[in-house]
Amino acid sequence: MHRPTTAESEIAKLMPEPPSTPSRDLNVVLFEPEIAANAGAIGRTCVAVGATLWLVRPLGFHRDDRNVRRAGLDYWEHLRCHVVDDLDEVARRVGADRFWWFSTRAARVCTDAPFRPGDALVFGPESRGLPRRRIEENPERALRIPMRPEARSLNLANAAAVGLYEAYRRIGES
């Protein structure tokens, strides 16, 4: 069983308890996030569109929680955020069939995905991305953000914002 670090305990105090019923809003899942400021910026973006943020342990934040708060400014009281031990817990709550796996290794571009309310956009850790097997096991649910070949990837907070706003736009069109 995971014992929360001091930073995780402080972050958890900032976040409300998960709702008991699944939301029809979008979900952003950060699998083993490493940088506190990215998690804070993504939380702020989630508030902007009414999405729920899921942080899957272990959290790799090496600084204290003020970096998360600073990036999220005064938005934390409005954020629905859950810190969980594994992806299975998220899958039980939102449904594994609702996961969209974002990776630079995916063949399908995110602008072609048929997003629906309640979907979960899953992003991997900043230094290594999602495990390759997740993409290989779910090629039809694996998405990439289109970009020029000179760019290896986007910053995690930027990638999450692009994916989240594309999903938000697509849902609004349906």
Secondary structure, 3 states (H helix, E strand, C coil): CCCCCHHHHHHHHHCCCCCCCCCCCCEEEEECCCCHHHHHHHHHHHHHHCCEEEEECCCCCCCCCHHHHHHHHHHHHHCEEEEECCHHHHHHHHCHHHEEEECCCCCEEHHHCCCCCCCEEEECCCCCCCCHHHHHHCHHHEEECCCCCCCCCCCHHHHHHHHHHHHHHHHHHC
